[in-house]
Amino acid sequence: MRIGLVTEGGYPYAAGEARLWCDRLVRGLPQHEFELYALSRTAGQEERGRVTLPPHVTRVRTAPLWAPADDGRTYSRRERRRFAEGLAELVRGICEDGPEAFAAGLYGLAELAGEQGGMYAALRSETAVRVVEAGCRARGASRAVRTAAVPDLLQFVDELERALRPLSLDWYEDEGLGRADVCHAAAGGVAAVPGLLAKRFFGVPLLVTEYGVQLRAHYLEQREETRPAVRALLAAFHIRLAGEIYARADLLTPGNAHARRWQERCGASRERLRTVYPGMEADRFATVGEDPGRGDPDTLVWVGRVEPAKDLIALLHAFAEVRRAAPHSRLRIFASAAAPGYLADCRSLAAQLFPDEAADARTVGESPVTFEEIGGPEAPTPADAYGAGRIVLLSSVIEGFPITLAEAMFCGRATVSTDVGAVREVIGGTGLVVPPRNPRALAEACLALLEDPERAQRLGAAARARALELFTVEQNVEAFRESYLRLLATGSARPEGEVPFDCPAEARVPGPWVARPAETGLGSEAMA
């Protein structure tokens, strides 16, 4: 089977979990042929190079979203009229309640881009700005977009051109994505646009996986300085795009129930939803997980990226209460990465809360709170960080699928977590869950486990068993293998006159063909 895997800002270039799960998937299905179509976000991403790929990855195509994509083509008067009509439909779908108009405009522009190119210059032209302005001033437009001024229109058109850049790619014909047996988009949003076009114009079945819902990520990434009209236009565009993806995809595989609920609210049909949990390498945590006595029973551990969404401020306040009730307790914070300003704030607060134990914000000394890095001498690997204590904490106020929580479960650690994102689903009764932004509740849960180490050990054992059942690479790869076979069996609506699977898989088997009997001089009698 030939699978076209479309990624954005991840595999096969970037590091992190987004790259890892794709790499594990590809390596776990060597019987299939993979073609990679990568949308890169930065120049540095490509300069760092890509990971070593297995031999059954037969093609890698990359398109930069960070660089201008001007092909030097311009439109004739007739083509400009066609462009304006398509863009007007798209904008009407964005500014008004019109998913049908949005889809018509999107595919109309895709047809024009496929035939003539020139979309980069057209979307940055005065015509495009005037069309968007007319849509914003239309009677049915929302109040937020009616206030859009010229700077707002220019900024939105710039963002729109980047989002629609996949329309102009040469990925679809000439044995490209349009000839794949299955198109697998590794994320929603812009990453799924090539899959939409392959399905629309070539009938390729579309599978979309979302471990983090792109629409939700767009909301969280909006900057405060973004003007209200621009924010409203971009939000409406991403809502319409998400709705079109969820309506057209043959199969949606959210990474957890939290992502699934977002998809359902945006119009996804339950019949085409299948939850597939991320796959993680359990062997990396086996040494710690199989040793329940490892780690200091009085030490609390936090692992992750130090940033405001993780709410370490509340964690430090909670530990201050824990420390008053359990003077021998310690808190070790292991950072995989950090926002420098926020890390400095956390260090300063730790020094203020424990003035008798730390001389200043930079001194570790006898302070019960330490800030360490994964990869340092005390914790060369994440497993070593989790193994430093018996209880692992998660204090986030925003979370999708909590990777660090699943890793702690593989390590057999008892956990105390805030009730955000997919935390409750991942824990499944094998840890304590408290409300976010509630230091007192977090402290009480920590004390409950510190005072009852046998309970903590039982929860840790149950957590490891649950992780081994649900979150391994093997279950993830098997789920996608079944999904690919299901899509291949059911197929998708192909363009009129085209026969599904008219090009058999054997036609792409590498290596020399075995000569036919007629070519070897053997007749039918010799064959008999």
C-alpha positions in Angstrom: 0.0 0.0 0.0 1.2 3.5 -0.8 0.6 6.0 2.0 1.1 9.7 1.6 1.9 11.1 5.0 1.5 14.9 5.3 3.1 16.8 8.2 3.5 20.4 9.3 6.5 21.6 11.3 7.5 18.1 12.4 8.6 14.8 10.8 11.0 14.2 9.2 12.8 17.5 10.3 11.9 18.7 13.8 12.5 17.1 17.1 9.9 16.5 19.8 6.8 14.3 20.2 5.3 15.4 16.9 8.3 13.9 15.0 8.6 10.8 17.2 5.1 9.4 16.8 5.4 9.7 13.0 8.8 8.1 13.0 7.5 5.2 15.1 4.5 4.8 12.9 6.6 4.6 9.7 9.2 2.3 11.1 6.4 0.1 12.6 4.9 -0.6 9.2 7.7 -1.7 6.9 5.3 -3.6 4.7 3.9 -0.4 3.4 5.4 2.3 1.1 5.5 5.8 2.6 5.8 9.1 0.8 6.4 12.1 3.0 5.0 15.5 2.3 6.4 18.1 4.8 5.3 21.7 5.3 8.2 23.3 7.1 7.7 26.3 9.4 11.2 27.8 9.6 14.4 27.9 7.6 16.3 26.5 10.6 14.2 23.5 10.6 15.4 22.4 7.2 19.0 23.5 7.8 19.2 21.1 10.8 18.5 18.2 8.4 16.1 15.4 8.7 16.2 12.1 10.6 17.5 9.0 9.0 14.7 7.4 7.1 14.0 3.7 6.6 14.2 2.3 3.0 10.4 2.0 2.5 10.2 5.8 2.6 10.4 6.3 -1.2 9.9 10.0 -1.5 10.2 13.2 0.6 8.7 16.5 -0.6 9.1 19.7 1.3 7.3 23.0 1.0 8.3 26.0 3.1 5.5 28.0 4.8 8.1 30.6 6.0 9.4 31.8 2.6 7.6 33.6 -0.3 6.2 31.3 -2.9 6.0 33.6 -5.9 6.1 31.5 -9.1 6.3 34.7 -11.2 3.0 34.1 -12.9 0.3 36.7 -13.3 -3.3 36.4 -14.3 -5.1 37.6 -17.5 -8.3 39.6 -17.1 -10.4 36.4 -17.3 -8.3 34.6 -14.7 -8.4 37.7 -12.4 -12.2 37.6 -12.6 -12.2 33.9 -11.8 -9.8 34.5 -8.9 -12.0 37.3 -7.5 -15.1 35.2 -7.7 -13.4 32.3 -5.9 -12.0 34.5 -3.2 -15.3 36.3 -2.7 -17.0 32.9 -2.1 -14.3 32.0 0.4 -14.5 35.3 2.2 -18.3 35.1 2.3 -18.0 31.7 4.0 -15.6 33.3 6.5 -17.5 36.5 7.3 -21.0 35.0 7.2 -22.4 31.7 8.3 -21.6 29.9 5.1 -19.6 26.6 5.2 -20.9 25.7 1.7 -19.6 29.0 0.3 -16.2 28.5 2.1 -15.8 25.0 0.5 -16.8 26.3 -3.0 -14.3 29.2 -2.7 -11.6 26.9 -1.4 -11.8 24.4 -4.2 -12.4 27.0 -6.8 -9.1 28.7 -5.9 -7.4 25.3 -5.8 -8.5 24.6 -9.4 -7.2 27.9 -10.5 -3.9 27.4 -8.7 -3.5 24.0 -10.2 -4.2 25.2 -13.7 -2.5 28.5 -13.8 -0.4 29.0 -10.6 0.1 32.6 -9.6 -1.8 32.4 -6.3 0.9 34.1 -4.3 0.8 37.3 -6.3 -3.0 37.2 -6.6 -3.6 36.9 -2.8 -1.2 39.8 -2.2 -2.8 42.1 -4.8 -5.1 45.1 -4.3 -7.9 42.9 -5.8 -7.6 40.5 -2.9 -7.7 43.3 -0.3 -10.8 44.8 -2.0 -12.6 41.5 -2.1 -11.9 40.9 1.6 -13.0 44.4 2.5 -16.3 43.9 0.6 -16.9 40.7 2.5 -16.3 42.4 5.8 -18.8 45.2 4.9 -21.5 42.8 3.7 -24.8 42.9 5.5 -24.5 39.4 7.0 -21.0 39.9 8.3 -20.4 39.7 12.0 -20.0 42.9 14.0 -16.3 42.1 14.8 -15.2 42.0 11.2 -17.1 45.0 10.1 -14.7 47.2 11.9 -11.7 46.0 9.9 -9.5 48.8 8.7 -6.9 48.7 6.0 -4.0 47.5 8.3 -6.3 44.7 9.5 -7.2 43.7 5.9 -3.5 43.6 4.9 -2.5 41.5 7.9 -5.4 39.0 7.3 -4.6 38.7 3.6 -1.0 38.0 4.5 -2.0 35.2 6.9 -4.5 33.9 4.4 -1.9 33.5 1.7 0.3 31.4 4.0 -2.6 29.2 5.0 -3.7 28.7 1.4 -0.1 28.0 0.1 -0.8 24.2 -0.2 -3.2 25.0 -3.0 -0.3 25.9 -5.3 1.9 22.9 -4.6 2.9 20.4 -7.3 2.3 17.5 -5.0 -0.8 16.1 -6.5 -0.2 14.8 -10.0 2.6 12.9 -11.8 2.6 10.0 -9.3 2.3 12.3 -6.4 -0.2 12.5 -3.6 -3.1 12.1 -6.0 -1.9 8.5 -6.7 -1.6 7.4 -3.1 -3.8 4.7 -1.8 -4.4 6.6 1.5 -3.5 10.2 2.5 -2.7 10.5 6.2 -2.5 14.0 7.6 -0.6 14.0 10.8 -2.5 17.1 12.0 -5.5 19.2 11.2 -5.5 22.8 10.0 -3.1 23.7 7.1 -1.5 20.2 7.2 -4.8 18.6 6.2 -5.3 20.9 3.2 -3.2 18.8 0.8 -5.3 15.8 1.9 -8.5 17.7 1.2 -7.4 18.4 -2.4 -6.2 14.8 -3.0 -9.6 13.6 -1.9 -11.6 16.2 -3.8 -9.8 16.0 -7.1 -8.4 12.4 -7.1 -10.6 10.5 -4.7 -7.8 9.5 -2.3 -9.2 8.4 1.1 -8.3 10.9 3.8 -7.2 10.0 7.4 -6.6 12.9 9.8 -4.9 12.4 13.1 -5.0 15.1 15.8 -3.2 14.7 19.1 -3.6 18.4 19.6 -6.6 20.1 18.0 -5.3 22.7 15.6 -8.3 25.0 16.1 -7.8 25.0 19.9 -4.1 25.6 19.3 -4.9 28.6 17.2 -7.1 30.1 20.0 -4.3 29.6 22.5 -1.6 31.1 20.2 -3.4 34.3 19.6 -1.4 37.3 20.8 -2.9 40.0 22.9 -1.6 42.7 20.5 -3.5 41.2 17.6 -6.3 43.6 16.6 -9.9 42.4 17.3 -10.9 42.4 13.6 -7.9 40.3 12.6 -8.5 37.9 15.4 -12.1 37.5 14.4 -11.3 36.9 10.7 -8.6 34.4 11.5 -10.7 32.5 14.0 -13.6 32.3 11.5 -11.2 31.0 8.8 -9.9 28.3 11.1 -13.4 27.3 12.2 -14.5 27.0 8.6 -11.4 25.0 7.7 -11.8 22.7 10.6 -15.4 22.1 9.7 -14.5 21.3 6.1 -11.7 18.9 7.2 -14.0 17.1 9.7 -16.8 16.8 7.1 -14.7 15.4 4.3 -12.2 13.1 6.1 -13.0 9.4 5.7 -11.6 8.7 9.1 -10.6 10.9 12.1 -8.3 9.6 14.8 -8.2 12.0 17.8 -5.5 11.2 20.4 -7.9 11.4 23.3 -11.5 12.1 24.3 -10.7 15.7 24.9 -9.7 16.2 21.3 -12.6 14.0 20.2 -15.1 16.4 21.9 -13.6 19.4 20.0 -14.0 17.6 16.7 -17.6 16.6 17.4 -18.5 20.2 18.3 -17.0 21.3 15.0 -19.2 18.9 13.1 -17.3 15.6 13.0 -19.5 12.5 12.6 -19.2 9.9 15.4 -19.2 7.1 12.8 -15.9 8.4 11.4 -14.1 8.9 14.7 -11.7 6.4 16.3 -9.6 7.4 19.3 -6.0 6.3 18.9 -3.7 7.1 21.8 -0.1 8.2 21.2 2.4 5.4 21.2 5.4 5.6 23.5 8.4 3.5 24.0 7.9 1.6 27.2 11.4 0.1 27.2 12.9 3.6 28.0 11.2 3.5 31.4 11.4 -0.2 32.2 14.3 0.0 34.6 12.5 2.6 36.8 9.1 1.1 36.4 10.1 -2.4 37.4 11.8 -1.1 40.6 9.0 0.1 42.9 11.4 0.8 45.7 13.5 3.3 43.6 13.3 7.0 44.5 13.1 9.0 47.7 9.6 8.5 49.3 9.7 12.1 50.6 10.5 13.7 47.2 7.9 15.2 44.8 8.9 15.4 41.2 7.8 17.7 38.4 8.9 17.2 34.8 8.2 19.3 31.7 8.7 22.6 29.9 8.8 25.5 32.3 6.2 28.0 30.9 3.1 29.8 32.2 0.7 27.2 31.0 2.3 24.7 33.5 1.5 27.0 36.4 4.6 26.4 38.5 3.6 29.4 40.6 0.6 27.5 42.0 2.8 24.4 42.4 5.3 26.3 44.6 2.6 27.8 46.7 1.2 24.3 47.2 4.5 22.9 48.2 4.9 25.6 50.8 1.8 24.2 52.5 3.2 20.6 52.0 6.4 21.7 53.6 4.7 23.0 56.7 3.0 19.7 57.3 5.9 17.5 56.1 9.2 19.3 56.9 11.3 16.6 55.4 9.7 16.7 51.9 11.5 18.0 48.8 10.4 19.2 45.4 12.6 18.6 42.4 11.7 20.4 39.2 13.2 18.9 36.0 13.0 21.2 33.0 13.1 19.7 29.5 12.9 23.3 28.2 12.1 26.7 29.7 10.8 30.2 28.9 13.7 32.2 30.4 11.6 35.0 32.0 9.1 32.6 33.6 11.9 30.4 34.9 13.5 33.4 36.6 10.1 34.3 38.2 9.8 30.8 39.6 13.3 30.8 41.0 12.6 34.1 42.7 9.3 32.9 44.2 11.0 29.8 45.5 13.6 31.9 47.3 10.9 34.1 48.8 8.8 31.1 50.0 11.8 29.4 51.6 13.9 32.3 52.9 15.6 30.3 55.6 16.8 27.7 53.3 18.0 29.6 50.2 20.3 32.6 50.4 19.1 34.0 47.1 17.2 33.0 43.9 20.3 31.4 42.4 21.6 29.3 45.3 20.5 25.7 45.6 22.1 25.1 49.0 19.7 23.4 51.4 16.6 24.6 49.7 13.9 21.9 49.5 13.1 23.2 46.0 15.7 22.5 43.2 15.5 23.5 39.5 17.4 21.0 37.3 17.7 20.1 33.7 17.0 16.8 32.0 20.3 15.7 30.5 22.3 17.0 33.5 24.4 14.9 35.8 21.5 14.2 38.2 19.0 13.2 35.5 20.6 12.1 32.2 17.3 10.8 30.9 13.6 11.5 31.7 13.4 8.1 33.4 16.1 9.2 35.9 14.1 12.3 36.6 10.9 10.4 37.3 12.8 7.9 39.4 14.1 10.6 41.7 10.9 10.4 43.8 7.8 8.3 44.3 5.2 11.0 43.4 5.0 12.9 40.2 3.1 16.2 39.9 1.3 18.0 37.0 0.0 21.5 37.8 -1.0 22.7 34.3 -3.9 25.0 33.6 -3.8 24.1 29.9 -3.0 20.7 28.6 -3.8 18.5 25.6 -2.5 14.9 26.0 -0.2 15.0 29.0 2.9 13.2 27.7 4.8 13.6 31.0 2.0 12.1 32.9 2.0 9.0 30.7 5.8 8.7 31.1 5.4 8.9 34.9 2.8 6.1 34.6 5.3 3.9 32.7 7.7 4.5 35.5 5.2 3.2 38.0 5.0 6.6 39.9 1.9 7.7 41.8 0.6 11.0 40.3 -1.2 14.1 41.5 -2.6 16.2 38.6 -4.8 19.1 37.8 -8.1 18.3 36.0 -7.3 19.8 32.5 -7.3 18.5 29.0 -7.1 14.7 28.8 -5.6 14.2 32.3 -8.6 12.4 33.8 -8.9 10.1 30.8 -5.2 9.2 30.9 -5.1 8.6 34.6 -8.2 6.5 34.7 -8.4 6.2 38.5 -4.7 5.4 39.0 -3.8 8.8 40.4 -5.2 11.8 42.3 -6.8 14.6 40.3 -7.5 18.1 41.7 -9.0 21.3 40.3 -6.5 23.6 38.5 -5.4 26.9 40.1 -6.0 25.5 43.5 -2.8 25.2 45.5 -4.6 24.0 48.7 -6.2 21.1 46.9 -2.9 20.2 45.3 -1.1 20.3 48.6 -3.7 18.1 50.3 -3.5 15.5 47.6 0.3 15.4 47.9 0.2 15.0 51.6 -2.3 12.2 51.3 0.2 10.2 49.3 3.3 11.3 51.3 1.6 10.1 54.5 0.5 6.8 53.0 3.4 5.4 51.0 1.7 2.0 50.5 -1.2 3.7 48.7 1.2 5.6 46.6 2.9 2.3 45.6 -0.4 0.6 44.7 -1.4 3.6 42.6 2.0 3.5 40.8 1.7 -0.2 40.0 -1.8 0.3 38.6 -0.7 3.3 36.6 2.1 1.3 35.0 -0.3 -1.5 34.1 -2.7 1.0 32.5 0.1 2.7 30.5 1.4 -0.7 29.2 -2.1 -1.5 28.1 -3.0 1.8 26.3 0.0 3.9 25.4 2.6 1.7 23.8 4.0 2.0 20.3 2.7 -1.4 19.5 -1.0 -0.5 20.1 -0.6 2.8 18.2 0.9 1.1 15.1 -1.6 -1.7 15.1 -4.5 0.8 15.3 -3.2 2.7 12.3 -2.5 -0.5 10.4 -6.1 -1.5 10.8 -7.2 2.0 9.8 -5.2 1.9 6.6 -6.7 -1.5 5.7 -10.2 -0.3 6.5 -9.8 2.8 4.2 -8.2 0.7 1.4 -11.1 -1.7 1.6 -13.9 0.9 1.6 -12.2 3.3 -0.7 -13.4 6.8 -1.4 -15.4 8.4 -4.2 -13.1 8.7 -7.2 -13.6 11.2 -10.1 -16.0 10.1 -12.7 -14.6 7.5 -15.1 -11.7 6.5 -12.8 -11.5 3.0 -11.5 -10.5 2.5 -7.9 -7.2 0.7 -7.5 -6.6 0.5 -11.3 -2.9 0.7 -10.6 -2.1 -2.5 -8.6 0.5 -2.4 -5.8 2.7 -4.9 -7.6 3.4 -2.2 -10.3 5.4 -0.3 -7.7 7.4 -3.2 -6.3 11.1 -2.3 -6.6 13.5 -4.5 -8.5 13.4 -6.3 -11.9 10.3 -8.0 -13.2 10.3 -11.8 -13.8 10.1 -12.3 -17.6 6.9 -13.6 -19.0 6.9 -17.0 -20.7 6.7 -15.4 -24.2 9.8 -13.3 -23.5 11.8 -16.4 -22.5 10.9 -18.4 -25.6 8.6 -20.8 -23.6 5.3 -21.4 -25.2 2.1 -22.7 -23.6 3.2 -26.2 -24.2 6.4 -25.7 -22.2 4.4 -24.1 -19.5 2.2 -27.2 -19.4 
